[in-house]
Amino acid sequence: MSDKNTREIISGLLNSQITGVLATNKDDQPYGSLVAFSFSDDFKKIFFATLSNTTKYKNLLENPQVSIVIDSRRNDPGDFSGSIAISALGRSRELTGDLKVKMIQIHSNRLPGLSNFLKMDFIAIFEIEVNKYIVSEGVNTTNVFIP
């Protein structure tokens, strides 16, 4: 598959989905969390919010290496042959100051159902600098895309 096709698949999935499973790590144990996300136009960055009193937040501070899985599942047996999943691997960092304020607004625009959550006092916004995407189609096809 060409980079152009892989990029189109990534674009389609990022634009059609609003949640993914974020994988963090603590003491060599993986930890998965459902997060709502937004992303940069060039696909190099993915953003998500969390409260600063969560296990996820503590894990992110201790080990910024993360992945997020975003997929097209419909909870149907046909998902095994027809679904697409992307794993974005990268390094996370907490945003602060004006950049945090800007991303809260962008995140709120994409995810209006989270606007009250994003106004909470202990909200933290993280950015994942994506190193690569692993794109899986069905059970047989896997491609790597470097943004």
Backbone as CSV, one residue per row, in Angstrom:
resi,resn,N_x,N_y,N_z,CA_x,CA_y,CA_z,C_x,C_y,C_z
1,MET,0.843,-1.177,0.000,0.000,0.000,0.000,0.888,1.239,0.000
2,SER,0.519,2.255,-0.746,1.315,3.471,-0.845,1.117,4.343,0.391
3,ASP,2.076,5.245,0.617,1.952,6.193,1.723,0.694,7.043,1.572
4,LYS,0.345,7.388,0.323,-0.848,8.202,0.088,-2.102,7.462,0.547
5,ASN,-2.221,6.183,0.211,-3.381,5.393,0.642,-3.411,5.230,2.151
6,THR,-2.247,4.967,2.736,-2.164,4.804,4.187,-2.542,6.107,4.875
7,ARG,-2.073,7.219,4.353,-2.415,8.538,4.910,-3.926,8.778,4.825
8,GLU,-4.546,8.391,3.722,-5.993,8.558,3.569,-6.761,7.700,4.576
9,ILE,-6.279,6.503,4.841,-6.911,5.634,5.836,-6.806,6.278,7.222
10,ILE,-5.623,6.781,7.559,-5.417,7.442,8.858,-6.336,8.651,8.967
11,SER,-6.390,9.462,7.931,-7.240,10.650,7.926,-8.710,10.270,8.128
12,GLY,-9.160,9.273,7.394,-10.554,8.845,7.506,-10.903,8.376,8.900
13,LEU,-10.004,7.607,9.508,-10.279,7.077,10.846,-10.227,8.182,11.901
14,LEU,-9.215,9.046,11.837,-9.114,10.129,12.815,-10.316,11.073,12.727
15,ASN,-10.789,11.316,11.518,-11.925,12.219,11.344,-13.259,11.583,11.708
16,SER,-13.367,10.268,11.612,-14.648,9.610,11.874,-14.808,9.114,13.311
17,GLN,-13.736,9.053,14.060,-13.785,8.546,15.433,-13.470,9.666,16.413
18,ILE,-13.946,9.532,17.638,-13.635,10.537,18.660,-12.954,9.937,19.886
19,THR,-12.927,8.607,19.982,-12.291,7.976,21.136,-11.268,6.930,20.689
20,GLY,-10.345,6.700,21.571,-9.349,5.658,21.369,-8.920,5.127,22.723
21,VAL,-8.112,4.088,22.704,-7.590,3.521,23.943,-6.130,3.918,24.066
22,LEU,-5.842,4.698,25.097,-4.487,5.156,25.383,-3.782,4.111,26.229
23,ALA,-2.589,3.718,25.825,-1.790,2.768,26.605,-0.633,3.510,27.261
24,THR,-0.605,3.437,28.584,0.522,3.947,29.357,1.173,2.754,30.038
25,ASN,2.221,3.026,30.813,2.965,1.945,31.445,3.455,2.396,32.801
26,LYS,3.366,1.512,33.781,3.933,1.763,35.096,4.461,0.443,35.642
27,ASP,5.702,0.455,36.075,6.333,-0.734,36.648,6.214,-1.933,35.715
28,ASP,6.449,-1.695,34.421,6.392,-2.730,33.388,5.019,-3.376,33.241
29,GLN,3.979,-2.673,33.662,2.618,-3.151,33.489,1.863,-2.165,32.606
30,PRO,1.237,-2.652,31.529,0.459,-1.750,30.678,-0.828,-1.326,31.377
31,TYR,-1.296,-0.145,31.010,-2.525,0.412,31.574,-3.287,1.073,30.439
32,GLY,-4.506,0.625,30.168,-5.313,1.164,29.080,-6.404,2.075,29.593
33,SER,-6.612,3.178,28.895,-7.631,4.156,29.276,-8.351,4.647,28.031
34,LEU,-9.657,4.723,28.113,-10.435,5.300,27.027,-10.306,6.820,27.094
35,VAL,-9.944,7.434,25.975,-9.823,8.892,25.916,-10.495,9.415,24.653
36,ALA,-11.005,10.634,24.737,-11.474,11.358,23.561,-10.273,12.137,23.035
37,PHE,-10.164,12.265,21.723,-8.957,12.880,21.165,-9.285,13.899,20.088
38,SER,-8.328,14.763,19.859,-8.300,15.638,18.691,-6.898,15.500,18.110
39,PHE,-6.660,16.093,16.950,-5.385,15.857,16.274,-5.021,17.042,15.392
40,SER,-3.733,17.116,15.059,-3.257,18.173,14.164,-3.513,17.773,12.720
41,ASP,-3.612,18.771,11.852,-3.906,18.523,10.432,-2.854,17.652,9.752
42,ASP,-1.611,17.708,10.233,-0.542,16.913,9.614,-0.394,15.531,10.261
43,PHE,-1.266,15.210,11.214,-1.291,13.921,11.923,-0.063,13.678,12.809
44,LYS,0.759,14.685,13.012,1.961,14.516,13.829,1.671,14.614,15.319
45,LYS,0.488,15.119,15.669,0.151,15.290,17.082,-1.288,14.849,17.334
46,ILE,-1.468,14.189,18.460,-2.787,13.805,18.955,-2.906,14.380,20.360
47,PHE,-4.078,14.911,20.678,-4.302,15.577,21.960,-5.425,14.885,22.727
48,PHE,-5.311,14.868,24.043,-6.369,14.325,24.894,-6.313,15.011,26.250
49,ALA,-7.407,14.906,26.981,-7.512,15.520,28.302,-7.661,14.443,29.363
50,THR,-7.188,14.763,30.543,-7.378,13.898,31.705,-7.343,14.765,32.948
51,LEU,-7.854,14.252,34.021,-7.740,14.950,35.293,-6.380,14.646,35.899
52,SER,-5.861,15.594,36.650,-4.507,15.435,37.198,-4.458,14.555,38.442
53,ASN,-5.580,13.995,38.849,-5.576,13.096,40.009,-5.821,11.645,39.609
54,THR,-5.526,11.294,38.352,-5.792,9.941,37.862,-4.513,9.113,37.755
55,THR,-4.692,7.807,37.707,-3.570,6.901,37.464,-2.943,7.197,36.109
56,LYS,-3.777,7.465,35.115,-3.288,7.792,33.773,-2.327,8.974,33.825
57,TYR,-2.706,10.030,34.531,-1.871,11.232,34.640,-0.527,10.892,35.293
58,LYS,-0.577,10.162,36.377,0.669,9.789,37.076,1.558,8.937,36.181
59,ASN,0.959,7.995,35.457,1.735,7.159,34.542,2.397,7.998,33.453
60,LEU,1.667,8.973,32.914,2.204,9.831,31.855,3.405,10.639,32.342
61,LEU,3.362,11.101,33.588,4.487,11.859,34.128,5.703,10.969,34.356
62,GLU,5.481,9.729,34.764,6.587,8.812,35.031,7.200,8.242,33.761
63,ASN,6.362,7.993,32.753,6.855,7.400,31.501,6.044,7.996,30.349
64,PRO,6.626,8.934,29.613,5.880,9.620,28.555,5.699,8.815,27.267
65,GLN,6.298,7.631,27.169,6.120,6.805,25.965,4.734,6.180,25.995
66,VAL,3.941,6.426,24.946,2.558,5.962,24.911,2.202,5.449,23.529
67,SER,1.053,4.809,23.469,0.418,4.524,22.189,-1.077,4.728,22.380
68,ILE,-1.747,5.011,21.281,-3.203,5.126,21.298,-3.733,4.330,20.119
69,VAL,-4.712,3.498,20.388,-5.345,2.673,19.357,-6.708,3.277,19.041
70,ILE,-6.927,3.537,17.761,-8.190,4.082,17.268,-8.666,3.119,16.191
71,ASP,-9.933,2.713,16.259,-10.386,1.699,15.305,-11.814,1.936,14.847
72,SER,-12.216,1.129,13.880,-13.545,1.270,13.262,-14.508,0.160,13.668
73,ARG,-14.241,-0.500,14.774,-15.114,-1.605,15.210,-16.555,-1.173,15.370
74,ARG,-17.448,-2.138,15.094,-18.877,-1.937,15.308,-19.430,-3.027,16.220
75,ASN,-18.550,-3.815,16.818,-18.947,-4.934,17.677,-19.778,-5.946,16.897
76,ASP,-19.250,-6.306,15.740,-19.930,-7.184,14.796,-18.928,-8.253,14.355
77,PRO,-19.352,-9.500,14.112,-18.408,-10.531,13.668,-17.637,-10.154,12.407
78,GLY,-18.207,-9.314,11.553,-17.510,-8.875,10.348,-16.324,-7.964,10.619
79,ASP,-16.205,-7.500,11.866,-15.084,-6.623,12.212,-13.733,-7.279,11.961
80,PHE,-13.671,-8.599,12.100,-12.383,-9.273,11.947,-11.820,-9.139,10.545
81,SER,-12.676,-9.081,9.563,-12.180,-8.972,8.193,-12.328,-7.565,7.622
82,GLY,-13.209,-6.738,8.189,-13.486,-5.455,7.574,-13.097,-4.235,8.379
83,SER,-12.573,-4.419,9.573,-12.273,-3.246,10.390,-10.858,-2.752,10.141
84,ILE,-10.640,-1.521,10.547,-9.330,-0.875,10.442,-8.957,-0.383,11.828
85,ALA,-7.711,-0.550,12.188,-7.202,-0.025,13.455,-5.879,0.668,13.198
86,ILE,-5.691,1.793,13.863,-4.380,2.441,13.820,-3.841,2.521,15.234
87,SER,-2.563,2.272,15.352,-1.854,2.473,16.610,-0.874,3.607,16.375
88,ALA,-1.051,4.696,17.111,-0.136,5.828,17.022,0.826,5.715,18.190
89,LEU,2.114,5.629,17.894,3.140,5.498,18.918,3.904,6.797,19.030
90,GLY,4.188,7.212,20.264,4.927,8.454,20.421,5.209,8.796,21.861
91,ARG,5.559,10.049,22.046,5.939,10.578,23.352,4.943,11.667,23.731
92,SER,4.469,11.614,24.968,3.490,12.583,25.431,4.149,13.676,26.265
93,ARG,3.461,14.814,26.292,3.878,15.895,27.185,2.656,16.692,27.566
94,GLU,2.669,17.207,28.793,1.558,18.026,29.259,1.712,19.438,28.726
95,LEU,0.624,19.993,28.220,0.633,21.363,27.727,0.282,22.310,28.865
96,THR,0.891,23.484,28.847,0.650,24.482,29.888,0.461,25.858,29.254
97,GLY,0.045,26.803,30.070,-0.042,28.198,29.646,-0.994,28.422,28.483
98,ASP,-0.587,29.333,27.598,-1.422,29.707,26.451,-1.706,28.527,25.531
99,LEU,-0.738,27.633,25.385,-0.933,26.464,24.521,-2.027,25.554,25.086
100,LYS,-2.047,25.404,26.396,-3.107,24.612,27.042,-4.466,25.255,26.795
101,VAL,-4.558,26.561,26.992,-5.822,27.278,26.788,-6.292,27.116,25.343
102,LYS,-5.377,27.264,24.396,-5.721,27.124,22.979,-6.229,25.714,22.672
103,MET,-5.547,24.694,23.207,-5.938,23.315,22.925,-7.252,22.939,23.605
104,ILE,-7.537,23.519,24.761,-8.835,23.275,25.394,-9.942,23.774,24.477
105,GLN,-9.741,24.931,23.857,-10.750,25.472,22.949,-10.905,24.593,21.708
106,ILE,-9.794,24.181,21.122,-9.836,23.318,19.936,-10.497,21.979,20.283
107,HIS,-10.110,21.431,21.416,-10.672,20.152,21.870,-12.181,20.300,22.109
108,SER,-12.597,21.414,22.717,-14.021,21.662,22.967,-14.804,21.789,21.667
109,ASN,-14.211,22.411,20.663,-14.894,22.561,19.375,-15.109,21.207,18.707
110,ARG,-14.113,20.331,18.774,-14.238,19.004,18.162,-15.151,18.094,18.983
111,LEU,-15.119,18.276,20.299,-15.827,17.379,21.218,-16.728,18.187,22.148
112,PRO,-17.797,18.789,21.622,-18.620,19.677,22.446,-19.230,18.995,23.675
113,GLY,-19.408,17.702,23.636,-19.933,16.987,24.790,-18.991,16.978,25.985
114,LEU,-17.739,17.355,25.762,-16.748,17.383,26.846,-16.510,18.785,27.391
115,SER,-17.269,19.777,26.931,-16.957,21.157,27.307,-16.978,21.374,28.818
116,ASN,-17.916,20.791,29.540,-17.931,20.945,31.003,-16.741,20.230,31.644
117,PHE,-16.415,19.049,31.170,-15.237,18.320,31.664,-13.976,19.143,31.466
118,LEU,-13.848,19.781,30.311,-12.644,20.544,29.995,-12.526,21.834,30.798
119,LYS,-13.601,22.242,31.479,-13.573,23.440,32.320,-13.207,23.131,33.766
120,MET,-13.017,21.863,34.082,-12.721,21.485,35.464,-11.355,22.025,35.890
121,ASP,-11.240,22.323,37.192,-10.015,22.939,37.717,-8.767,22.093,37.522
122,PHE,-8.901,20.779,37.615,-7.723,19.916,37.589,-7.528,19.226,36.249
123,ILE,-7.992,19.876,35.182,-7.864,19.285,33.851,-6.431,19.453,33.342
124,ALA,-5.955,18.435,32.697,-4.639,18.477,32.060,-4.832,18.109,30.589
125,ILE,-4.117,18.792,29.722,-4.150,18.504,28.285,-2.783,17.953,27.899
126,PHE,-2.804,16.803,27.244,-1.565,16.181,26.785,-1.506,16.160,25.265
127,GLU,-0.297,16.243,24.785,-0.011,16.143,23.357,0.859,14.907,23.152
128,ILE,0.503,14.103,22.179,1.370,12.993,21.778,2.067,13.412,20.495
129,GLU,3.380,13.435,20.517,4.175,13.657,19.308,4.321,12.282,18.662
130,VAL,3.583,12.054,17.581,3.502,10.724,16.973,4.773,10.433,16.172
131,ASN,5.429,9.323,16.526,6.615,8.864,15.794,6.235,8.038,14.576
132,LYS,5.193,7.216,14.756,4.724,6.387,13.643,3.336,5.874,13.920
133,TYR,2.656,5.545,12.835,1.362,4.890,12.885,1.533,3.477,12.351
134,ILE,0.919,2.529,13.025,0.818,1.171,12.510,-0.644,0.999,12.117
135,VAL,-0.879,0.743,10.840,-2.226,0.662,10.295,-2.534,-0.801,10.001
136,SER,-3.588,-1.317,10.612,-3.999,-2.707,10.408,-5.364,-2.734,9.752
137,GLU,-5.460,-3.474,8.647,-6.730,-3.659,7.953,-7.092,-5.133,8.019
138,GLY,-8.254,-5.433,8.608,-8.649,-6.831,8.756,-7.611,-7.594,9.556
139,VAL,-7.398,-8.847,9.186,-6.453,-9.675,9.934,-5.137,-9.892,9.200
140,ASN,-5.018,-9.436,7.952,-3.846,-9.773,7.150,-2.926,-8.610,6.794
141,THR,-3.402,-7.384,6.793,-2.640,-6.282,6.218,-2.211,-5.294,7.285
142,THR,-0.913,-5.043,7.355,-0.363,-4.066,8.283,0.651,-3.203,7.543
143,ASN,0.556,-1.900,7.752,1.491,-0.947,7.166,1.953,0.032,8.225
144,VAL,3.132,0.597,8.004,3.676,1.609,8.899,3.713,2.924,8.141
145,PHE,3.315,3.996,8.827,3.338,5.334,8.238,4.052,6.263,9.213
146,ILE,5.050,6.990,8.699,5.778,7.981,9.498,5.228,9.355,9.110
147,PRO,4.605,10.063,10.047,4.021,11.371,9.687,5.087,12.444,9.449
